[in-house]
Amino acid sequence: MVERRRCKRFSYTIPVKVYGRTPRNHPFRDVTATMAVSLYGGLLDMKPRVKLGQKILIVNSFTEEERECRVVYVEPQPRGRRRVAVEFAKVGAGGDFWHVYSPPVLLRLASPSANPPDHTAA
């Protein structure tokens, strides 16, 4: 079977906080991490129960950026932690949420003749 994805998925562990409500409408906060990420969402390891189509809020713990997501897959596991796939509600609205897709920044080395100005002279 050929897997068709909109973009490459990376197996990165990025710490996140997840906020939402259980199917019984109880608020939750889960401190967890991603198992995989893409430009369009991610795969999380979560304890709270969620349901397909539900909206949750994810906070990237490295950057404190927030993104509203929609639950698109819930591992059918009766107890304990389960894998939950989420998709960003507004794709492309905030750029690279995970900061893994941006092109690398090229650094220019200062030439030896470029000396910083001397601000100590009176």
N, CA, C and O of each residue as an XYZ file, in Angstrom:
488
protein
N       0.844     -1.179      0.000
C       0.000      0.000      0.000
C       0.894      1.248      0.000
O       1.823      1.353      0.800
N       0.610      2.170     -0.883
C       1.374      3.406     -0.983
C       0.740      4.450     -0.073
O      -0.458      4.721     -0.161
N       1.546      5.023      0.789
C       1.056      6.034      1.702
C       1.151      7.401      1.026
O       2.221      7.793      0.561
N       0.043      8.117      0.974
C       0.012      9.431      0.334
C      -0.127     10.500      1.399
O      -1.129     10.566      2.112
N       0.875     11.320      1.492
C       0.878     12.403      2.473
C       1.083     13.720      1.759
O       1.660     13.768      0.673
N       0.610     14.781      2.372
C       0.770     16.108      1.790
C       2.198     16.612      1.911
O       2.644     17.431      1.107
N       2.915     16.123      2.915
C       4.315     16.515      3.102
C       5.005     15.465      3.963
O       4.364     14.568      4.510
N       6.293     15.593      4.070
C       7.097     14.645      4.839
C       6.782     14.753      6.325
O       6.562     15.841      6.857
N       6.766     13.607      6.971
C       6.578     13.525      8.418
C       7.937     13.267      9.049
O       8.733     12.490      8.522
N       8.203     13.918     10.176
C       9.454     13.716     10.894
C       9.161     13.117     12.259
O       8.217     13.533     12.931
N       9.960     12.144     12.674
C       9.814     11.521     13.998
C      10.581     12.347     15.029
O      11.663     11.956     15.468
N      10.021     13.476     15.405
C      10.648     14.362     16.391
C       9.846     14.356     17.679
O       8.615     14.322     17.670
N      10.565     14.389     18.775
C       9.938     14.504     20.088
C      10.014     15.963     20.500
O      11.080     16.473     20.849
N       8.866     16.627     20.455
C       8.785     18.045     20.820
C       7.816     18.144     21.989
O       6.670     17.710     21.873
N       8.252     18.710     23.120
C       7.353     18.811     24.273
C       6.203     19.775     23.986
O       6.401     20.858     23.434
N       5.005     19.360     24.371
C       3.812     20.178     24.162
C       2.898     20.100     25.377
O       2.965     19.169     26.179
N       2.049     21.106     25.483
C       0.946     21.094     26.441
C      -0.326     21.052     25.597
O      -0.448     21.768     24.603
N      -1.261     20.214     26.002
C      -2.508     20.060     25.262
C      -3.655     20.434     26.191
O      -3.732     19.958     27.324
N      -4.552     21.300     25.695
C      -5.712     21.736     26.464
C      -6.972     21.368     25.693
O      -7.030     21.509     24.472
N      -7.980     20.894     26.420
C      -9.236     20.553     25.771
C     -10.253     20.086     26.778
O     -10.136     20.359     27.972
N     -11.257     19.377     26.286
C     -12.307     18.826     27.135
C     -12.499     17.360     26.781
O     -12.430     16.977     25.613
N     -12.739     16.550     27.793
C     -12.995     15.132     27.577
C     -14.379     14.974     26.934
O     -15.146     15.935     26.888
N     -14.707     13.779     26.441
C     -16.055     13.560     25.894
C     -17.166     13.827     26.915
O     -18.311     14.070     26.533
N     -16.835     13.783     28.208
C     -17.814     14.105     29.261
C     -17.767     15.585     29.647
O     -18.331     15.987     30.665
N     -17.091     16.386     28.827
C     -17.007     17.841     28.976
C     -16.206     18.294     30.197
O     -16.446     19.384     30.717
N     -15.268     17.484     30.656
C     -14.381     17.874     31.746
C     -13.125     18.504     31.133
O     -12.542     17.929     30.213
N     -12.702     19.665     31.620
C     -11.487     20.280     31.068
C     -10.248     19.464     31.428
O     -10.185     18.858     32.497
N      -9.261     19.452     30.525
C      -8.007     18.767     30.825
C      -6.832     19.578     30.312
O      -6.954     20.427     29.429
N      -5.689     19.275     30.907
C      -4.385     19.787     30.470
C      -3.449     18.595     30.524
O      -3.319     17.951     31.566
N      -2.799     18.298     29.412
C      -1.873     17.168     29.355
C      -0.505     17.687     28.942
O      -0.379     18.380     27.932
N       0.508     17.359     29.713
C       1.891     17.700     29.364
C       2.476     16.442     28.747
O       2.621     15.418     29.414
N       2.811     16.531     27.461
C       3.244     15.348     26.721
C       4.263     15.756     25.666
O       4.904     16.800     25.783
N       4.410     14.931     24.640
C       5.351     15.222     23.561
C       4.835     14.620     22.265
O       4.016     13.700     22.271
N       5.323     15.150     21.165
C       4.963     14.602     19.864
C       5.736     13.312     19.626
O       6.808     13.096     20.190
N       5.173     12.470     18.787
C       5.853     11.269     18.318
C       6.313     11.487     16.878
O       7.314     10.922     16.438
N       5.563     12.317     16.156
C       5.890     12.680     14.781
C       5.226     14.022     14.492
O       4.207     14.359     15.094
N       5.808     14.788     13.567
C       5.253     16.092     13.206
C       5.250     16.250     11.689
O       6.019     15.601     10.980
N       4.369     17.124     11.207
C       4.335     17.502      9.796
C       3.910     18.961      9.729
O       3.564     19.556     10.749
N       3.933     19.533      8.549
C       3.477     20.916      8.377
C       2.006     21.063      8.738
O       1.550     22.158      9.064
N       1.267     19.963      8.680
C      -0.175     20.007      8.848
C      -0.667     19.553     10.214
O      -1.861     19.647     10.497
N       0.243     19.053     11.083
C      -0.196     18.590     12.393
C       0.845     17.723     13.062
O       2.048     17.935     12.906
N       0.364     16.731     13.819
C       1.301     15.869     14.515
C       0.624     14.670     15.140
O      -0.601     14.556     15.163
N       1.465     13.775     15.651
C       1.018     12.585     16.356
C       1.470     12.718     17.794
O       2.660     12.882     18.065
N       0.519     12.647     18.725
C       0.790     12.869     20.145
C       0.563     11.601     20.951
O      -0.181     10.709     20.543
N       1.218     11.540     22.101
C       1.025     10.483     23.081
C       0.211     11.108     24.204
O       0.745     11.897     24.983
N      -1.092     10.764     24.303
C      -1.974     11.449     25.253
C      -2.683     10.495     26.206
O      -3.012      9.363     25.851
N      -2.910     10.975     27.414
C      -3.679     10.222     28.420
C      -5.165     10.600     28.389
O      -6.009      9.705     28.405
N      -5.519     11.908     28.344
C      -6.952     12.250     28.353
C      -7.669     11.683     27.130
O      -7.097     11.568     26.046
N      -8.929     11.335     27.337
C      -9.736     10.822     26.234
C     -10.215     11.989     25.372
O     -10.646     13.024     25.879
N     -10.130     11.795     24.069
C     -10.645     12.761     23.108
C     -11.400     11.993     22.032
O     -11.285     10.771     21.939
N     -12.172     12.711     21.219
C     -12.924     12.037     20.158
C     -12.624     12.673     18.806
O     -12.164     13.813     18.734
N     -12.886     11.933     17.747
C     -12.649     12.414     16.393
C     -13.410     13.708     16.129
O     -14.568     13.855     16.520
N     -12.736     14.644     15.459
C     -13.364     15.909     15.107
C     -13.301     16.965     16.191
O     -13.598     18.132     15.937
N     -12.921     16.575     17.390
C     -12.862     17.494     18.517
C     -11.750     18.521     18.327
O     -10.701     18.210     17.764
N     -11.986     19.747     18.799
C     -10.966     20.798     18.762
C     -10.188     20.779     20.082
O     -10.772     20.661     21.159
N      -8.866     20.895     19.978
C      -8.002     21.003     21.148
C      -6.981     22.097     20.874
O      -6.787     22.495     19.725
N      -6.337     22.577     21.910
C      -5.308     23.600     21.779
C      -3.967     22.981     22.139
O      -3.829     22.355     23.189
N      -2.970     23.158     21.262
C      -1.623     22.650     21.514
C      -0.692     23.834     21.684
O      -0.751     24.799     20.920
N       0.173     23.756     22.694
C       1.184     24.782     22.936
C       2.556     24.132     22.782
O       2.873     23.164     23.473
N       3.360     24.668     21.879
C       4.733     24.201     21.683
C       5.532     24.686     22.895
O       5.694     25.892     23.079
N       6.032     23.769     23.720
C       6.719     24.162     24.961
C       8.055     24.853     24.711
O       8.546     25.563     25.589
N       8.660     24.661     23.523
C       9.912     25.361     23.212
C       9.669     26.835     22.927
O      10.439     27.692     23.362
N       8.584     27.133     22.184
C       8.346     28.501     21.710
C       7.168     29.188     22.378
O       7.012     30.403     22.252
N       6.337     28.436     23.085
C       5.095     28.902     23.707
C       4.061     29.355     22.669
O       3.101     30.046     23.009
N       4.257     28.968     21.410
C       3.259     29.244     20.372
C       2.070     28.320     20.575
O       2.231     27.176     20.998
N       0.863     28.822     20.270
C      -0.365     28.049     20.406
C      -0.950     27.785     19.029
O      -0.801     28.584     18.104
N      -1.623     26.639     18.916
C      -2.294     26.339     17.649
C      -3.530     25.510     17.941
O      -3.455     24.504     18.647
N      -4.668     25.928     17.400
C      -5.890     25.138     17.525
C      -5.806     23.975     16.540
O      -5.392     24.146     15.394
N      -6.204     22.789     17.004
C      -6.125     21.580     16.180
C      -7.443     20.821     16.219
O      -8.287     21.034     17.090
N      -7.588     19.936     15.254
C      -8.733     19.042     15.179
C      -8.209     17.613     15.275
O      -7.244     17.261     14.597
N      -8.837     16.789     16.112
C      -8.442     15.391     16.277
C      -8.890     14.611     15.038
O     -10.073     14.606     14.701
N      -7.935     13.949     14.358
C      -8.255     13.194     13.139
C      -8.061     11.684     13.313
O      -8.472     10.908     12.450
N      -7.447     11.265     14.404
C      -7.272      9.836     14.679
C      -7.087      9.649     16.168
O      -6.379     10.423     16.813
N      -7.722      8.618     16.721
C      -7.537      8.229     18.122
C      -7.299      6.732     18.140
O      -8.127      5.954     17.667
N      -6.157      6.333     18.692
C      -5.836      4.911     18.798
C      -6.885      4.226     19.667
O      -7.175      4.701     20.765
N      -7.456      3.123     19.200
C      -8.484      2.431     19.986
C      -7.879      1.632     21.143
O      -7.746      0.410     21.074
N      -7.523      2.337     22.182
C      -6.907      1.719     23.365
C      -7.816      2.030     24.553
O      -8.077      3.201     24.830
N      -8.303      1.009     25.259
C      -9.270      1.258     26.330
C      -8.706      2.016     27.540
O      -9.419      2.817     28.145
N      -7.445      1.778     27.898
C      -6.875      2.424     29.091
C      -5.474      2.933     28.795
O      -4.829      2.524     27.829
N      -5.029      3.833     29.651
C      -3.657      4.325     29.533
C      -3.489      5.356     28.442
O      -4.458      5.963     27.984
N      -2.258      5.546     28.033
C      -1.932      6.529     27.009
C      -2.261      5.976     25.632
O      -2.207      4.766     25.409
N      -2.600      6.859     24.719
C      -2.922      6.438     23.352
C      -2.367      7.439     22.358
O      -2.115      8.596     22.694
N      -2.179      6.981     21.132
C      -1.707      7.868     20.073
C      -2.899      8.633     19.507
O      -3.946      8.067     19.193
N      -2.694      9.946     19.389
C      -3.744     10.824     18.869
C      -3.127     11.677     17.764
O      -2.138     12.375     17.988
N      -3.715     11.616     16.570
C      -3.240     12.446     15.460
C      -4.106     13.699     15.378
O      -5.331     13.639     15.481
N      -3.441     14.827     15.190
C      -4.154     16.099     15.091
C      -3.751     16.822     13.811
O      -2.656     16.633     13.280
N      -4.665     17.648     13.338
C      -4.430     18.471     12.160
C      -4.683     19.914     12.570
O      -5.661     20.204     13.260
N      -3.805     20.821     12.147
C      -3.993     22.229     12.472
C      -5.301     22.719     11.861
O      -5.616     22.405     10.713
N      -6.064     23.495     12.642
C      -7.347     24.011     12.167
C      -7.147     24.979     11.003
O      -7.935     24.985     10.058
N      -6.099     25.795     11.067
C      -5.793     26.756     10.001
C      -4.394     26.457      9.490
O      -3.409     26.951     10.038
N      -4.305     25.658      8.453
C      -3.012     25.260      7.892
C      -2.325     26.469      7.278
O      -2.927     27.225      6.516
N      -1.062     26.637      7.622
C      -0.270     27.719      7.059
C      -0.519     29.076      7.690
O       0.112     30.061      7.307
N      -1.437     29.143      8.661
C      -1.773     30.433      9.264
C      -0.627     31.017     10.071
O      -0.488     32.238     10.153
N       0.187     30.173     10.662
C       1.244     30.685     11.509
C       2.619     30.210     11.121
O       3.547     30.286     11.926
N       2.773     29.721      9.909
C       4.087     29.256      9.475
C       4.421     27.888     10.034
O       3.538     27.060     10.256
N       5.689     27.664     10.257
C       6.209     26.371     10.697
C       6.100     26.266     12.218
O       7.024     26.650     12.936
N       4.980     25.751     12.706
C       4.715     25.656     14.143
C       5.773     24.846     14.881
O       6.137     25.174     16.010
N       6.266     23.789     14.244
C       7.249     22.919     14.884
C       8.676     23.418     14.693
O       9.580     22.967     15.396
N       8.896     24.327     13.772
C      10.227     24.879     13.469
C      11.208     23.805     12.998
O      12.372     23.786     13.398
N      10.712     22.919     12.146
C      11.574     21.879     11.564
C      11.556     21.920     10.039
O      12.351     21.232      9.398
N      10.667     22.710      9.450
C      10.538     22.760      7.993
C      11.189     23.987      7.380
O      11.398     24.038      6.168
N      11.510     24.966      8.196
C      12.108     26.188      7.673
C      13.480     25.886      7.091
O      14.199     25.038      7.620
N      13.858     26.572      6.002
C      15.204     26.343      5.464
C      16.254     26.813      6.459
O      16.004     27.742      7.228
N      17.413     26.191      6.455
C      18.461     26.603      7.394
C      18.909     28.032      7.101
O      18.902     28.487      5.957
N      19.285     28.703      8.138
C      19.771     30.077      8.016
C      21.263     30.030      7.731
O      22.023     29.390      8.458
N      21.679     30.713      6.666
C      23.098     30.767      6.333
C      23.740     31.916      7.099
O      23.260     33.048      7.054
N      24.802     31.625      7.784
C      25.510     32.646      8.550
C      26.693     33.148      7.750
O      27.436     32.365      7.158
N      26.864     34.457      7.736
C      28.022     35.040      7.053
C      29.115     35.262      8.072
O      28.865     35.778      9.161
N      30.303     34.881      7.727
C      31.444     35.136      8.597
C      31.934     36.554      8.344
O      32.016     37.000      7.200
N      32.252     37.243      9.400
C      32.775     38.601      9.260
C      34.182     38.529      8.686
O      34.981     37.675      9.069
N      34.468     39.429      7.771
C      35.817     39.435      7.192
C      36.796     39.963      8.234
O      36.416     40.768      9.085
N      38.056     39.520      8.178
C      39.042     39.949      9.177
C      39.235     41.468      9.204
O      39.626     42.020     10.233
N      38.967     42.141      8.093
C      39.176     43.592      8.063
C      38.001     44.347      8.677
O      38.099     45.545      8.945
N      36.900     43.652      8.897
C      35.727     44.313      9.467
C      35.844     44.313     10.982
O      35.503     43.327     11.636
N      36.317     45.395     11.530
C      36.458     45.539     12.976
C      35.267     46.308     13.516
O      34.831     47.277     12.894
N      34.733     45.905     14.653
C      33.618     46.655     15.230
C      34.111     48.026     15.688
O      35.264     48.177     16.092
N      33.225     49.026     15.623
C      33.630     50.369     16.046
C      33.990     50.416     17.529
O      33.404     49.698     18.338
N      34.938     51.248     17.874
C      35.399     51.407     19.246
C      34.594     52.512     19.893
O      34.786     53.689     19.589
N      33.680     52.132     20.798
C      32.813     53.108     21.469
C      33.388     53.559     22.804
O      32.737     54.309     23.531
N      34.594     53.116     23.141
C      35.171     53.465     24.439
C      35.931     54.789     24.372
O      36.201     55.380     25.418
N      36.279     55.267     23.197
C      37.036     56.523     23.074
C      36.119     57.698     23.397
O      34.962     57.724     22.978
N      36.638     58.663     24.139
C      35.834     59.810     24.531
C      36.024     60.983     23.634
O      35.406     62.027     23.843
